[in-house]
Amino acid sequence: MSEVTEHTIDRGDGARVQLFQARADRRSGAILFVHGNQGGLLLGGKEAVDDGSLVRFPSRLGVTAAAVSQPGFGASDGPADFCGPSTQQTIIAALDFLKRQPWVDPERIVLYGNSRGAVASAMAATKVSDLKAIILTGGVYDLRDAYRNSSRGLQQAIQNEAGLSDEAFLERSALYHADSIRSETLLLHGKYDDRASIDQAERFSEALARAGVPVRFHALDGGHRLPREQVTPILRDFLTRVFAPVATFH
């Protein structure tokens, strides 16, 4: 079983970023998990340690797995900015950390964001062009549209953390930056998601396809929390292919 290590890295502006890592036993690709809202528990990346995902990936796929805590979650410095520039830079710093590890192949790194983490990961992918792939589950990609249709509690969180300016919405809405994404994308979304409407994923999938990005979109029979029995086989097939060693010919 892989040992989980905890790291504190610099975001690039002096702020501390908490990251957990379970390394593979050989040089291989890596996957970075970016958590969702966590129901106010603020566990950050430790959620992936506690639920076993962090050690599951090295043991089953032979890749290094890491999980980062967003600003204001876990031991990462805040304040939270609802998927904004600070959160995006946190993800980019975590990806840079992985690329520097001698046991990680920097050309085979996958970014996996869930819910709030999907919003920020999609935006981070517009700024990092060399990701092998991105996986986004239960995200929103047009935040202004999502804000209009959100619960009062979610509206309050967006207003408090991000503000309601045009700029604030634009810098958190990957739909409008789809042509800056270069990485193969897997989108998973629940048909009955009452927090992030499925049309958000449908529109983003279409925008990526128009931009020439290889994209696969799966609408699953579930709500915001996707059924593991449906997600697992899709993830297994996708990641097995993405992480397959590149054949070399002599």
C-alpha positions in Angstrom: 0.0 0.0 0.0 1.3 3.4 -0.9 2.4 5.7 1.9 0.7 9.1 1.9 2.9 12.1 2.5 1.8 15.7 3.2 3.6 18.7 1.7 3.4 22.4 2.0 4.3 24.3 -1.2 4.3 27.9 -2.2 1.5 29.2 -4.4 3.9 31.6 -6.0 2.8 34.6 -4.0 4.0 33.5 -0.6 0.7 31.8 0.3 0.9 28.2 1.6 -0.7 25.3 -0.3 -1.4 21.9 1.3 -0.9 18.9 -0.8 -1.1 15.1 -0.1 0.7 12.6 -2.3 0.9 8.8 -2.7 3.6 7.9 -5.1 3.9 5.0 -7.4 6.7 2.5 -7.1 8.2 3.4 -10.5 8.3 6.4 -12.8 4.9 6.9 -14.2 2.1 9.4 -14.8 0.3 11.3 -12.1 -3.3 12.4 -11.2 -4.2 15.5 -9.2 -7.5 15.6 -7.4 -9.2 18.9 -6.7 -12.1 18.6 -4.2 -15.5 20.1 -4.1 -17.3 22.2 -1.4 -17.3 19.4 1.2 -20.5 20.5 3.0 -18.7 23.1 5.1 -16.2 20.6 6.6 -13.2 22.3 4.9 -11.2 19.1 4.8 -9.4 20.1 1.6 -7.2 17.4 0.0 -7.4 15.2 3.1 -10.8 14.1 1.8 -9.1 12.0 -0.9 -6.8 10.5 1.8 -9.8 9.6 4.1 -11.9 8.1 1.4 -9.1 5.9 0.1 -8.9 7.4 -3.4 -5.4 8.6 -3.0 -3.9 5.2 -2.4 -6.4 3.4 -4.8 -4.9 5.0 -7.9 -1.2 4.1 -7.3 -2.2 0.5 -6.5 -4.6 -0.1 -9.4 -3.1 2.1 -12.1 0.6 2.3 -11.0 0.5 6.1 -11.1 1.3 8.8 -8.5 -1.8 10.4 -7.0 -2.0 13.8 -5.3 -4.8 15.9 -3.8 -4.5 19.7 -3.2 -6.5 21.8 -0.7 -8.1 24.9 -2.2 -7.5 28.3 -0.5 -9.4 28.4 2.8 -9.7 24.6 2.9 -7.5 22.3 4.9 -4.2 23.9 5.8 -4.0 26.0 2.6 -3.9 29.8 3.2 -7.1 31.6 2.4 -9.2 33.4 1.8 -11.4 31.3 -0.4 -12.2 33.0 -3.7 -14.8 30.6 -5.2 -12.7 29.1 -8.0 -11.1 32.4 -8.9 -7.4 33.3 -9.6 -6.0 32.3 -6.3 -7.7 28.8 -6.5 -6.6 28.4 -10.1 -3.0 29.4 -9.1 -3.1 26.9 -6.3 -3.9 24.1 -8.7 -1.2 25.3 -11.1 1.4 25.3 -8.3 0.3 21.7 -7.3 0.8 20.6 -11.0 4.2 22.2 -11.1 5.1 20.4 -7.9 4.2 17.1 -9.5 6.1 17.8 -12.7 9.3 18.3 -10.7 9.0 14.9 -8.9 11.6 12.5 -10.4 9.2 9.6 -10.3 6.5 11.5 -12.3 6.5 11.7 -16.1 5.6 15.4 -16.7 3.9 14.6 -20.0 1.4 12.2 -18.4 -0.4 14.3 -15.8 -4.2 14.2 -15.4 -6.2 16.9 -13.6 -9.4 15.7 -11.9 -11.8 18.3 -10.5 -15.1 17.6 -8.8 -17.9 20.1 -8.3 -16.3 23.4 -7.2 -13.0 21.8 -8.0 -14.2 21.2 -11.6 -15.0 24.9 -12.0 -11.5 25.8 -11.0 -9.8 22.9 -12.8 -11.4 23.8 -16.1 -10.1 27.3 -15.7 -6.6 26.1 -14.7 -6.6 23.9 -17.8 -7.0 27.1 -19.9 -3.6 28.2 -18.5 -1.7 24.9 -18.5 -1.3 23.5 -22.1 0.6 20.3 -21.4 -1.8 18.3 -19.3 -2.4 14.8 -20.6 -6.1 15.0 -19.8 -8.7 16.6 -17.6 -11.6 15.0 -15.9 -14.5 17.2 -14.6 -17.5 16.0 -12.6 -20.5 18.0 -11.6 -19.0 21.4 -12.6 -20.5 24.6 -13.9 -18.8 26.4 -16.8 -20.9 29.5 -17.1 -20.9 30.9 -13.5 -23.2 33.8 -14.2 -25.9 31.5 -15.6 -25.4 29.1 -12.7 -25.6 32.0 -10.2 -29.0 33.0 -11.6 -30.4 29.5 -11.1 -28.7 28.7 -7.8 -30.0 28.3 -4.3 -29.8 31.4 -2.0 -27.0 29.8 0.0 -24.8 29.2 -3.1 -25.6 32.7 -4.4 -24.4 34.1 -1.1 -21.2 32.1 -1.2 -20.4 33.3 -4.8 -21.2 36.9 -3.8 -19.1 36.7 -0.6 -16.0 35.0 -2.1 -16.0 36.3 -5.7 -18.3 39.3 -6.0 -20.7 39.8 -8.9 -18.7 41.8 -11.4 -18.5 40.9 -15.1 -14.8 40.2 -14.6 -15.5 37.9 -11.6 -17.9 35.8 -13.6 -15.7 35.7 -16.7 -12.6 34.5 -14.9 -14.5 31.6 -13.4 -16.4 30.5 -16.6 -14.4 28.1 -18.7 -17.2 28.0 -21.3 -15.9 31.3 -22.6 -12.2 30.2 -22.7 -12.8 26.8 -24.3 -10.5 27.6 -27.2 -7.6 27.9 -24.7 -7.9 24.3 -23.6 -5.5 21.9 -25.3 -6.1 18.7 -23.3 -8.4 15.7 -23.9 -11.4 16.2 -21.6 -13.8 13.7 -19.9 -17.0 15.3 -18.6 -19.2 13.4 -16.2 -22.5 14.9 -15.0 -25.6 13.7 -13.2 -28.9 14.0 -15.2 -30.7 15.1 -12.1 -28.1 17.4 -10.6 -29.9 20.1 -8.7 -26.8 22.1 -7.9 -25.1 22.2 -11.4 -27.6 21.9 -14.2 -26.6 19.3 -16.8 -27.0 21.8 -19.6 -23.8 23.4 -18.3 -21.8 20.3 -19.1 -23.7 19.9 -22.5 -22.8 23.5 -23.5 -19.2 23.1 -22.4 -18.8 19.8 -24.2 -20.1 21.4 -27.4 -17.8 24.4 -27.0 -14.7 22.1 -26.5 -15.7 20.1 -29.6 -16.0 23.3 -31.7 -12.5 24.3 -30.4 -11.1 21.0 -31.7 -10.6 19.5 -28.2 -11.1 15.7 -28.0 -14.0 15.5 -25.5 -16.2 12.7 -24.1 -19.4 13.6 -22.2 -21.3 11.1 -20.1 -24.7 11.9 -18.6 -25.2 9.6 -15.7 -28.3 8.5 -13.8 -27.7 10.5 -10.6 -27.7 13.9 -9.0 -24.8 16.0 -7.9 -23.1 13.1 -6.2 -22.5 10.6 -9.0 -23.1 6.8 -8.4 -19.7 5.1 -8.0 -20.8 2.0 -9.9 -21.4 4.1 -13.0 -18.3 6.3 -12.6 -15.8 3.6 -11.9 -15.9 1.7 -15.3 -15.8 5.0 -17.3 -12.8 6.2 -15.3 -11.0 2.9 -15.4 -11.3 2.7 -19.2 -10.3 6.4 -19.7 -7.4 6.4 -17.4 -6.0 3.0 -18.5 -5.8 4.4 -22.0 -4.5 7.8 -21.0 -1.8 6.4 -18.8 -0.7 3.6 -21.1 3.0 3.8 -21.8 3.9 5.3 -25.1 5.4 2.6 -27.4 8.9 3.3 -28.6 10.4 1.9 -31.7 14.1 1.3 -32.3 
